[in-house]
């Protein structure tokens, strides 16, 4: 029943908002639907913690410690983003950037986007997982192109074409996975159920599985934003509404990486080797290095933090590729703190750009004087994402680096150099935006900054002391991943 509520709330909310999404109270309805989704996700999380994994609806849905943690994170960030979008989208409408029909599209697609991500996380069927990822692409294409400007339409088409190519590769990988399982599990949908595949993973054909993983990694890796198929991500972040940037960086990239990890578990069992981990380390490290050196060239504030997302997802992918208890624990922690921190940063960046009337960093100055809350939120978020202690990003990056020093020492210099370059590139650009001479103007509506400091407080807490129940949760998920 909990699964039905988790999926039913955003689906029903999207349908309702498709009719009434332009009403004055639509933003409040959007927030209430997101709140109900969060409560349902919390109930599901408690159920899994107390009673363990469960299968529902003819084994088509499966929940364990790994995906329920991402379900809770997705519902939480979705709720805080809906709170942030209330004043943000009203200001955009008053500035003449949005019409009532655009607002209806935004509110309905926001809920359907949350639904597709939750469906991808909860399904036990690898085919439905692919369908959900494709549906997430289609909903976000409409959100990225919301403003209907030439640049936003170009970004949406670029996103659609690149991710369409990537998802086609993932489809071929899924077909190969079915081909390998059909001999053992028989024809039909049973051969695509992840729990069935996991039970026979040591008997699956190694050659077919290794080829399938290459296509699945490239396909879903495109959605993660891994280099070299990353170029859609900065454009989509820069041209879409800021709430969309927050959920893209904070949620969709995690869901795509989740799909890769589920496939990696099967391949590791079939091959009894580290091929999947080696490929993930290679793509992850390449993404970290390339994204880092693109940071210094950025002039748009949202593009800057979009490349930061590529860097951090590359770091997470590298950690999952290393594997082991500590590496996997660190990767799960990094997924959590990156989602919370990056969404908080985009919340502050959105209001800062509205105050200055531009996303150009050279024209945003003195936020701390005109709006101390926005200025401090941006600076604290920047310090957190750059891995400064005592924030949780420092903890996860420290664990990843020390694990790399022990198991993959060849990669350590690349990681250290990249993190140092990223720190200089981002901090050097954000510091004058916060403390420079004032060029920004007051906003017509009070900004929603409570979600910013709630996120940053959570990240700070995870840096100082990870609660024992969360530690056991991460350990349980790490054990499932292997």
SVG drawing of the C-alpha trace seen along z (x, -y; Angstrom):
<svg xmlns="http://www.w3.org/2000/svg" viewBox="-9 -49 59 71">
<polyline fill="none" stroke="black" stroke-width="0.4" points="0.0,0.0 2.9,-2.4 4.2,-2.0 0.8,-2.8 0.7,-6.0 4.3,-7.0 3.5,-6.6 -0.1,-7.6 0.3,-11.0 2.6,-12.6 0.7,-10.9 -2.7,-12.2 -1.2,-15.6 0.2,-15.9 -3.2,-15.1 -5.0,-17.6 -2.4,-20.3 -2.8,-19.7 -6.3,-21.2 -5.8,-23.7 -2.1,-24.4 -2.6,-28.0 -4.8,-28.9 -3.4,-31.2 -3.5,-28.4 -1.7,-25.9 1.7,-26.5 0.2,-25.6 -1.4,-22.4 1.9,-21.5 3.6,-21.8 0.8,-19.9 1.1,-17.0 4.8,-16.9 4.3,-17.0 2.0,-14.0 4.5,-12.1 7.2,-12.8 5.0,-11.4 4.2,-8.3 8.0,-7.9 8.7,-8.2 6.1,-5.5 7.6,-3.3 11.1,-3.9 10.0,-2.9 8.3,0.2 11.6,1.3 13.7,0.5 11.5,2.5 10.6,5.5 13.3,5.6 12.9,5.8 9.5,6.4 8.0,7.4 4.6,6.1 2.1,6.2 3.0,9.5 6.7,8.9 6.7,5.9 7.9,3.6 10.8,4.2 12.0,2.1 15.2,2.7 17.6,0.6 19.3,-0.8 16.4,-2.2 14.3,-3.2 17.1,-5.5 16.9,-7.2 13.1,-7.3 13.2,-9.2 15.8,-11.6 13.9,-12.1 10.6,-12.9 12.4,-15.2 14.2,-17.3 11.0,-17.3 9.1,-18.8 11.6,-21.5 11.9,-22.4 8.1,-22.8 8.3,-25.2 11.1,-27.2 9.3,-27.3 6.2,-29.1 7.7,-32.6 10.2,-32.0 7.7,-31.1 5.4,-34.0 8.3,-36.4 9.0,-35.0 5.3,-35.5 5.4,-39.1 8.5,-39.7 6.6,-38.6 8.6,-35.4 5.6,-33.0 2.0,-32.9 -0.7,-31.0 -0.4,-28.1 3.3,-27.9 2.6,-27.7 0.1,-24.9 2.7,-23.0 5.3,-23.6 3.3,-22.4 1.9,-19.3 5.2,-18.3 7.0,-18.8 4.8,-16.2 5.0,-13.8 8.8,-14.2 8.8,-13.2 6.5,-10.3 8.8,-8.9 11.8,-9.1 10.0,-7.3 8.8,-4.7 12.3,-4.1 13.5,-3.6 10.7,-1.3 10.2,1.0 11.6,4.5 11.3,4.8 14.4,3.7 12.1,2.9 9.9,0.6 13.0,-1.0 14.0,-1.9 10.5,-3.2 10.5,-5.3 13.9,-6.8 12.6,-7.7 9.5,-9.2 11.7,-11.3 13.5,-12.6 10.3,-13.6 8.9,-15.5 12.2,-17.4 12.4,-18.3 9.1,-20.2 10.4,-21.8 13.8,-22.9 12.0,-24.5 9.4,-26.2 10.4,-29.8 10.2,-29.2 13.2,-31.3 15.5,-30.3 18.2,-29.3 15.9,-27.3 14.4,-25.5 17.9,-24.7 18.9,-23.4 15.8,-21.2 16.5,-19.7 20.1,-19.1 19.0,-17.4 16.3,-15.3 18.7,-14.2 21.7,-13.3 19.6,-11.6 17.5,-9.9 20.7,-8.4 21.8,-7.4 18.5,-5.8 18.6,-3.9 21.9,-2.4 20.4,-1.5 17.5,0.2 19.9,2.4 21.7,3.2 18.4,4.2 17.6,6.4 21.0,8.2 20.3,8.6 17.0,10.3 18.7,12.5 21.2,13.7 18.4,14.4 15.9,16.0 17.8,19.3 17.6,19.6 14.3,17.9 12.3,18.6 10.6,16.2 8.3,13.4 8.5,10.7 10.0,12.9 13.4,12.7 13.5,8.9 12.7,9.0 15.8,7.8 15.3,10.1 15.1,13.1 18.2,11.9 20.1,11.4 19.2,14.9 20.8,16.5 23.5,13.8 26.4,16.3 24.9,18.5 24.4,15.7 26.5,15.7 29.6,13.6 30.3,12.4 26.7,11.2 26.6,9.5 29.9,7.7 28.6,6.4 25.2,5.5 26.9,3.5 28.9,1.4 25.6,0.3 23.9,-0.2 26.7,-2.3 26.9,-4.5 23.1,-4.8 22.3,-5.6 25.7,-7.3 24.5,-9.9 21.7,-10.7 24.2,-10.8 26.2,-13.4 29.3,-11.4 31.9,-12.6 31.9,-12.5 28.1,-12.6 27.7,-15.4 27.2,-18.5 23.4,-18.5 23.6,-19.1 25.1,-22.7 22.7,-23.9 19.7,-22.3 20.6,-23.9 21.3,-27.3 18.1,-27.6 15.5,-25.9 13.7,-27.3 15.9,-27.1 13.6,-24.6 14.2,-22.3 17.9,-22.7 17.6,-21.8 15.8,-18.5 17.9,-17.7 21.2,-18.0 19.8,-16.8 17.6,-13.9 17.7,-12.8 21.4,-12.2 21.1,-10.0 18.3,-7.9 20.3,-7.3 23.3,-6.2 21.0,-3.9 20.1,-2.1 23.8,-1.7 24.5,-0.3 21.7,2.3 23.2,3.5 26.7,3.6 25.6,5.9 24.4,8.4 27.6,8.1 29.9,8.5 28.1,11.8 28.3,13.1 31.9,12.2 33.4,12.7 35.8,9.9 36.2,6.1 35.4,5.2 32.3,3.2 34.1,1.4 37.0,0.5 34.7,-1.0 32.9,-3.0 36.2,-4.3 37.5,-5.3 34.3,-7.2 34.0,-8.7 37.6,-9.9 37.4,-11.3 34.3,-13.2 35.9,-14.7 39.0,-15.9 37.2,-17.3 34.4,-19.0 37.0,-20.6 38.9,-22.3 35.7,-23.6 34.8,-25.5 37.2,-28.3 35.7,-29.2 32.2,-29.7 30.5,-33.1 26.9,-31.9 26.3,-31.0 24.0,-28.1 26.4,-26.6 29.2,-26.9 27.3,-24.7 26.1,-22.4 29.8,-21.5 30.2,-21.1 27.4,-18.5 29.3,-16.6 32.4,-16.7 30.6,-15.3 28.6,-12.6 31.9,-11.5 33.4,-11.3 30.4,-9.2 30.7,-6.9 34.4,-6.5 33.6,-5.5 31.0,-3.0 33.5,-1.6 36.1,-1.1 33.5,0.8 34.3,2.3 32.5,1.5 34.2,-1.9 34.1,-3.0 30.4,-2.1 29.5,-3.7 31.3,-6.9 29.5,-6.9 26.1,-6.6 27.0,-9.4 28.2,-11.6 25.0,-11.0 23.1,-12.3 25.1,-15.4 25.6,-16.4 21.8,-16.2 21.1,-18.3 23.9,-20.8 23.5,-21.3 19.7,-21.8 20.3,-24.4 22.8,-26.2 20.4,-26.4 17.7,-27.8 20.0,-30.7 21.3,-31.1 17.8,-31.4 16.9,-34.2 20.2,-35.9 19.7,-35.9 16.2,-37.3 17.5,-40.1 20.2,-41.0 18.1,-40.4 20.9,-38.2 22.7,-34.9 26.0,-36.4 28.4,-36.2 30.2,-39.5 26.9,-41.4 25.9,-39.9 27.6,-41.6 27.1,-42.4 24.4,-39.9 25.5,-40.0 24.5,-43.7 21.2,-43.6 20.0,-40.2 22.2,-38.7 20.2,-35.4 20.7,-34.8 24.4,-35.9 25.2,-33.7 23.2,-30.8 25.2,-31.0 28.5,-31.3 27.8,-28.5 26.5,-26.3 29.6,-26.9 31.9,-26.1 30.0,-22.9 30.1,-21.7 33.8,-22.5 34.4,-20.0 35.2,-22.4 35.0,-20.9 32.8,-20.4 30.2,-19.8 29.3,-16.3 30.8,-16.7 34.2,-16.9 33.5,-13.6 32.4,-11.7 35.3,-13.1 37.8,-12.3 36.5,-8.7 36.7,-8.4 40.3,-9.8 41.6,-7.6 40.0,-4.6 41.6,-5.5 45.0,-6.0 44.7,-2.4 43.2,-0.6 43.7,-2.8 46.8,-5.0 47.3,-5.8 44.0,-7.8 44.8,-9.8 46.9,-12.6 44.2,-13.2 41.5,-13.5 43.5,-15.8 44.5,-18.1 40.9,-18.2 39.5,-19.1 42.1,-21.8 41.3,-23.3 37.6,-23.1 38.0,-24.9 40.0,-27.8 37.6,-28.0 34.3,-28.1 35.4,-30.1 37.1,-32.7 33.9,-33.4 31.4,-33.2 33.3,-35.4 32.9,-38.7 29.2,-37.8 28.6,-37.7 31.0,-40.4 31.4,-42.8 29.8,-46.2 26.0,-46.0 24.3,-45.8 21.2,-43.8 17.6,-45.0 15.0,-43.9 12.5,-41.2 8.7,-41.8 8.0,-38.6 9.9,-37.3 12.2,-34.5 11.7,-31.0 15.0,-30.5 14.0,-28.0 14.7,-25.0 18.2,-26.4 19.2,-26.4 17.3,-23.1 19.4,-21.4 22.7,-23.0 21.9,-22.1 21.4,-18.5 24.7,-18.5 26.4,-20.1 25.0,-17.4 26.2,-14.6 29.6,-16.2 29.7,-16.3 27.9,-13.2 26.1,-10.7 23.1,-9.3 23.6,-5.6 20.4,-4.6 21.6,-6.3 25.0,-4.6 23.4,-1.1 21.2,-2.1 24.2,-3.0 26.0,0.2 23.0,2.3 22.7,0.6 26.5,1.0 26.2,4.7 23.5,5.1 25.6,3.4 28.5,5.7"/>
</svg>
